[in-house]
Amino acid sequence: MNEIDKNIQEFKIWYETQLPYHNASVDFFCQLIGAIPKVELVKGRIKSYEESVNKFTRKYLPFIDTKEKDFKISYYLTDLIGIRAVCFYAEEVYEIRRGLRKYFKELEITDKSSQLEKTEDKFGYKSLHLQLVLKRGLKGIDDVDRFKNIQIELQIRTVIQDAWSVLDHKIKYKKSIPQSLKRRINRLSALFEIADEEFSNIQKEILKEENKINYRLKKGGRIETLKTLDVFRFLFVALKYFPHYDFAEYKVDSFVQEILLLKSDFTEGALNEALKDNLSYVDTIEKRINQDLNPYTKIRYCLYKSNIESFKPILSVHQQGIFNALG
């Protein structure tokens, strides 16, 4: 058995012996990184024994003197522990990187996004790759001393980058396929890149609209009477009457859709009139039935009273019965 084979055999013993410790380290790092703001999903893995040996043989062995006895394969594998952190938007990648600095020292950085952006005809999954090790002297974190010497490779991606990377790895024979197939793969990866940018841009536009609502409320903005209702106009009106209620986005969206399905030309002004004219009546209903009604239910009663013909389906049969009994 030559020296290389001996070292590979020693690495196998080391790998199997250390496996429980490395599994525990994956759980530790996933928990630590998952708590960083903007991280929506975190996954970890240990490079398999076969992958490790193949990488060493391919990447490092050609540069090692085969007569050398002192080298250890494990020293060359800085990505044995791999963690992937996923966020929603591209700008959050670097927010996560800043959050990591509280716990980690950066040893090496590979910004695949920047690399791809410097090319004219290449697309692919973007991500930020960081080689990290825990900072010294961290306090108040369980098991931090146990894993203080482990290097990890962390990839930070958006959900769209992550989706493309998963699909990209499923495409066979990318290097030597006909040019026509390469072009189709290139076009597909470009679409993912465009989708990632548009996803971020849409979020920025939504934030701008939300800021407009807050500005209009703060400045006592007038009701735009003839503007068709949408989620932002709904919130502007609803928050005037229920300023302390937390209107969850998904509930607002479905509620506005329900209103527009019943009356497609319903406006911001019409909603304001329905609430202004009928909220006091709904307060009476609340007192008579001795039950606190949430803002959505109050708005339903106001819409129903303002236009029973259009908004009859917006109340349940039970609620209509209460309304009719008190009417």
LINDADA-V849451 format. One record per residue. N is the residue number from 1. RES is the residue in three letters. PHI is phi as a letter, one per 30 degrees, with the letter a starting at -180 (NA if undefined). PSI is psi in radians with two decimals (* if undefined). D_CENTER is the distance of its C-alpha to the mean C-alpha in whole Angstrom. Layout:
N;RES;PHI;PSI;D_CENTER / N;RES;PHI;PSI;D_CENTER
This chain:
1;MET;NA;2.16;51 / 2;ASN;d;3.07;50 / 3;GLU;d;-0.63;48 / 4;ILE;d;-0.81;44 / 5;ASP;d;-0.67;45 / 6;LYS;d;-0.75;46 / 7;ASN;d;-0.64;42 / 8;ILE;d;-0.71;40 / 9;GLN;d;-0.75;42 / 10;GLU;d;-0.68;41 / 11;PHE;d;-0.68;38 / 12;LYS;d;-0.76;38 / 13;ILE;d;-0.81;39 / 14;TRP;d;-0.79;37 / 15;TYR;e;-0.84;34 / 16;GLU;d;-0.63;35 / 17;THR;d;-0.69;36 / 18;GLN;d;-0.11;33 / 19;LEU;e;-0.80;30 / 20;PRO;e;-0.71;30 / 21;TYR;d;-0.74;30 / 22;HIS;d;-0.62;27 / 23;ASN;d;-0.74;25 / 24;ALA;d;-0.64;25 / 25;SER;d;-0.65;24 / 26;VAL;e;-0.81;21 / 27;ASP;d;-0.75;20 / 28;PHE;d;-0.88;21 / 29;PHE;d;-0.63;19 / 30;CYS;d;-0.73;16 / 31;GLN;d;-0.75;16 / 32;LEU;d;-0.82;17 / 33;ILE;d;-0.59;14 / 34;GLY;d;-0.37;12 / 35;ALA;d;-0.10;13 / 36;ILE;d;2.33;12 / 37;PRO;e;2.47;10 / 38;LYS;i;-0.18;7 / 39;VAL;d;2.03;7 / 40;GLU;c;-0.49;4 / 41;LEU;a;2.43;7 / 42;VAL;b;2.36;10 / 43;LYS;b;2.63;13 / 44;GLY;b;2.72;17 / 45;ARG;a;2.77;20 / 46;ILE;c;2.26;24 / 47;LYS;d;2.32;25 / 48;SER;d;2.82;28 / 49;TYR;e;-0.79;32 / 50;GLU;d;-0.77;32 / 51;GLU;d;-0.72;29 / 52;SER;d;-0.82;31 / 53;VAL;d;-0.74;34 / 54;ASN;d;-0.74;33 / 55;LYS;d;-0.78;31 / 56;PHE;d;-0.81;34 / 57;THR;d;-0.70;37 / 58;ARG;d;-0.75;35 / 59;LYS;c;-0.59;34 / 60;TYR;c;-0.60;36 / 61;LEU;e;-0.69;39 / 62;PRO;e;-0.32;41 / 63;PHE;c;0.15;41 / 64;ILE;c;2.39;43 / 65;ASP;d;2.06;46 / 66;THR;d;-0.24;47 / 67;LYS;d;-0.20;50 / 68;GLU;d;2.42;48 / 69;LYS;c;-0.35;47 / 70;ASP;d;-0.20;45 / 71;PHE;d;2.64;42 / 72;LYS;b;2.32;39 / 73;ILE;e;-0.65;36 / 74;SER;d;-0.48;34 / 75;TYR;d;-0.44;34 / 76;TYR;d;-0.21;33 / 77;LEU;c;1.47;30 / 78;THR;d;-0.12;27 / 79;ASP;c;0.50;24 / 80;LEU;e;-0.69;26 / 81;ILE;c;2.03;23 / 82;GLY;c;2.27;19 / 83;ILE;b;2.45;16 / 84;ARG;b;2.16;13 / 85;ALA;c;2.31;9 / 86;VAL;c;2.34;6 / 87;CYS;b;3.08;4 / 88;PHE;d;-0.80;3 / 89;TYR;b;2.60;7 / 90;ALA;e;-0.68;10 / 91;GLU;d;-0.31;11 / 92;GLU;d;-0.30;9 / 93;VAL;e;-0.78;10 / 94;TYR;d;-0.37;14 / 95;GLU;d;-0.70;13 / 96;ILE;d;-0.72;12 / 97;ARG;e;-0.74;15 / 98;ARG;d;-0.67;17 / 99;GLY;d;-0.55;16 / 100;LEU;d;-0.47;17 / 101;ARG;d;-0.27;20 / 102;LYS;d;-0.54;21 / 103;TYR;c;-0.45;21 / 104;PHE;b;2.65;22 / 105;LYS;c;2.32;24 / 106;GLU;d;2.21;23 / 107;LEU;c;-0.59;26 / 108;GLU;a;2.55;25 / 109;ILE;b;2.30;22 / 110;THR;b;1.98;22 / 111;ASP;c;1.65;20 / 112;LYS;d;-0.45;19 / 113;SER;d;-0.84;18 / 114;SER;d;-0.68;21 / 115;GLN;d;-0.78;23 / 116;LEU;d;-0.64;22 / 117;GLU;d;-0.30;22 / 118;LYS;d;-0.12;26 / 119;THR;c;2.75;27 / 120;GLU;c;-0.46;28 / 121;ASP;b;0.26;28 / 122;LYS;b;2.40;25 / 123;PHE;b;2.99;22 / 124;GLY;l;-2.99;19 / 125;TYR;d;2.27;16 / 126;LYS;c;2.67;15 / 127;SER;a;2.87;14 / 128;LEU;c;2.14;15 / 129;HIS;c;2.21;18 / 130;LEU;b;2.32;19 / 131;GLN;c;2.12;22 / 132;LEU;b;2.66;22 / 133;VAL;b;2.58;25 / 134;LEU;d;2.49;25 / 135;LYS;d;2.67;26 / 136;ARG;d;2.60;30 / 137;GLY;i;0.25;31 / 138;LEU;d;2.39;28 / 139;LYS;b;2.70;29 / 140;GLY;i;0.28;27 / 141;ILE;b;2.08;25 / 142;ASP;e;2.36;26 / 143;ASP;i;0.18;28 / 144;VAL;d;-0.65;27 / 145;ASP;d;-0.49;30 / 146;ARG;d;-0.56;30 / 147;PHE;c;0.34;27 / 148;LYS;d;-0.35;28 / 149;ASN;c;0.02;30 / 150;ILE;d;2.25;27 / 151;GLN;d;2.43;25 / 152;ILE;b;2.68;22 / 153;GLU;c;2.11;20 / 154;LEU;c;2.23;16 / 155;GLN;c;2.25;14 / 156;ILE;c;2.15;11 / 157;ARG;b;2.77;9 / 158;THR;d;2.93;7 / 159;VAL;d;-0.61;6 / 160;ILE;d;-0.72;9 / 161;GLN;e;-0.71;11 / 162;ASP;d;-0.72;11 / 163;ALA;d;-0.76;12 / 164;TRP;d;-0.68;15 / 165;SER;d;-0.68;16 / 166;VAL;d;-0.80;16 / 167;LEU;d;-0.70;18 / 168;ASP;e;-0.68;20 / 169;HIS;d;-0.27;21 / 170;LYS;d;-0.21;23 / 171;ILE;d;2.12;25 / 172;LYS;d;2.69;28 / 173;TYR;h;0.86;31 / 174;LYS;d;-0.44;29 / 175;LYS;d;-0.59;31 / 176;SER;b;0.41;35 / 177;ILE;d;2.87;34 / 178;PRO;e;2.67;36 / 179;GLN;e;-0.61;35 / 180;SER;d;-0.65;34 / 181;LEU;d;-0.66;31 / 182;LYS;e;-0.72;30 / 183;ARG;d;-0.71;30 / 184;ARG;d;-0.70;28 / 185;ILE;d;-0.72;25 / 186;ASN;d;-0.75;25 / 187;ARG;d;-0.72;25 / 188;LEU;d;-0.78;22 / 189;SER;d;-0.59;20 / 190;ALA;d;-0.66;21 / 191;LEU;d;-0.69;19 / 192;PHE;d;-0.69;16 / 193;GLU;d;-0.75;16 / 194;ILE;d;-0.73;17 / 195;ALA;d;-0.70;14 / 196;ASP;d;-0.77;12 / 197;GLU;d;-0.73;14 / 198;GLU;d;-0.64;15 / 199;PHE;e;-0.78;11 / 200;SER;d;-0.74;11 / 201;ASN;d;-0.69;15 / 202;ILE;d;-0.74;14 / 203;GLN;d;-0.70;12 / 204;LYS;d;-0.70;15 / 205;GLU;d;-0.66;17 / 206;ILE;d;-0.76;16 / 207;LEU;d;-0.66;16 / 208;LYS;d;-0.73;20 / 209;GLU;d;-0.69;21 / 210;GLU;d;-0.67;20 / 211;ASN;d;-0.60;22 / 212;LYS;d;-0.72;24 / 213;ILE;e;-0.87;25 / 214;ASN;d;-0.68;25 / 215;TYR;d;-0.78;27 / 216;ARG;d;-0.72;29 / 217;LEU;d;-0.78;29 / 218;LYS;d;-0.68;30 / 219;LYS;c;0.04;33 / 220;GLY;i;0.72;34 / 221;GLY;e;2.59;34 / 222;ARG;d;2.75;36 / 223;ILE;d;2.26;35 / 224;GLU;d;1.56;34 / 225;THR;e;-0.71;37 / 226;LEU;c;0.03;36 / 227;LYS;d;2.23;33 / 228;THR;d;2.48;31 / 229;LEU;d;2.40;29 / 230;ASP;b;-3.10;25 / 231;VAL;d;-0.63;22 / 232;PHE;d;-0.70;23 / 233;ARG;d;-0.61;26 / 234;PHE;d;-0.83;26 / 235;LEU;d;-0.66;24 / 236;PHE;e;-0.77;27 / 237;VAL;d;-0.85;30 / 238;ALA;d;-0.69;28 / 239;LEU;d;-0.33;27 / 240;LYS;d;-0.62;31 / 241;TYR;c;-0.43;32 / 242;PHE;b;1.18;30 / 243;PRO;d;-0.35;28 / 244;HIS;c;0.08;27 / 245;TYR;c;2.44;25 / 246;ASP;c;1.74;22 / 247;PHE;d;1.80;21 / 248;ALA;d;2.43;17 / 249;GLU;e;-0.83;16 / 250;TYR;d;-0.56;16 / 251;LYS;d;-0.72;20 / 252;VAL;d;-0.80;21 / 253;ASP;e;-0.86;20 / 254;SER;d;-0.61;22 / 255;PHE;d;-0.76;24 / 256;VAL;d;-0.71;25 / 257;GLN;d;-0.68;25 / 258;GLU;d;-0.75;28 / 259;ILE;d;-0.81;30 / 260;LEU;d;-0.48;30 / 261;LEU;d;-0.56;31 / 262;LEU;d;-0.57;34 / 263;LYS;b;1.66;34 / 264;SER;d;-0.40;33 / 265;ASP;c;0.32;35 / 266;PHE;d;2.40;34 / 267;THR;c;2.93;33 / 268;GLU;e;-0.74;32 / 269;GLY;d;-0.70;36 / 270;ALA;d;-0.67;36 / 271;LEU;d;-0.77;34 / 272;ASN;d;-0.76;35 / 273;GLU;d;-0.71;38 / 274;ALA;d;-0.70;38 / 275;LEU;d;-0.76;36 / 276;LYS;d;-0.70;39 / 277;ASP;d;-0.41;42 / 278;ASN;b;-0.14;41 / 279;LEU;d;-0.65;39 / 280;SER;d;-0.62;42 / 281;TYR;d;-0.71;43 / 282;VAL;d;-0.60;40 / 283;ASP;d;-0.60;40 / 284;THR;d;-0.76;44 / 285;ILE;e;-0.78;42 / 286;GLU;e;-0.74;40 / 287;LYS;d;-0.69;43 / 288;ARG;d;-0.62;45 / 289;ILE;c;-0.05;43 / 290;ASN;h;0.89;42 / 291;GLN;b;2.35;38 / 292;ASP;d;2.21;36 / 293;LEU;c;2.40;34 / 294;ASN;d;2.83;30 / 295;PRO;e;-0.66;29 / 296;TYR;d;-0.77;28 / 297;THR;d;-0.70;32 / 298;LYS;d;-0.74;34 / 299;ILE;d;-0.67;32 / 300;ARG;e;-0.84;33 / 301;TYR;d;-0.70;37 / 302;CYS;d;-0.76;37 / 303;LEU;d;-0.76;36 / 304;TYR;e;-0.81;38 / 305;LYS;d;-0.56;41 / 306;SER;d;-0.51;41 / 307;ASN;a;1.43;41 / 308;ILE;d;-0.64;42 / 309;GLU;d;-0.79;42 / 310;SER;d;-0.63;39 / 311;PHE;c;0.38;37 / 312;LYS;e;-0.74;39 / 313;PRO;d;-0.15;36 / 314;ILE;d;-0.28;34 / 315;LEU;c;2.54;36 / 316;SER;d;2.89;36 / 317;VAL;e;-0.69;40 / 318;HIS;d;-0.76;40 / 319;GLN;d;-0.67;39 / 320;GLN;d;-0.66;41 / 321;GLY;d;-0.74;44 / 322;ILE;d;-0.80;43 / 323;PHE;d;-0.82;43 / 324;ASN;d;-0.62;46 / 325;ALA;d;-0.55;48 / 326;LEU;c;-0.20;48 / 327;GLY;d;*;48
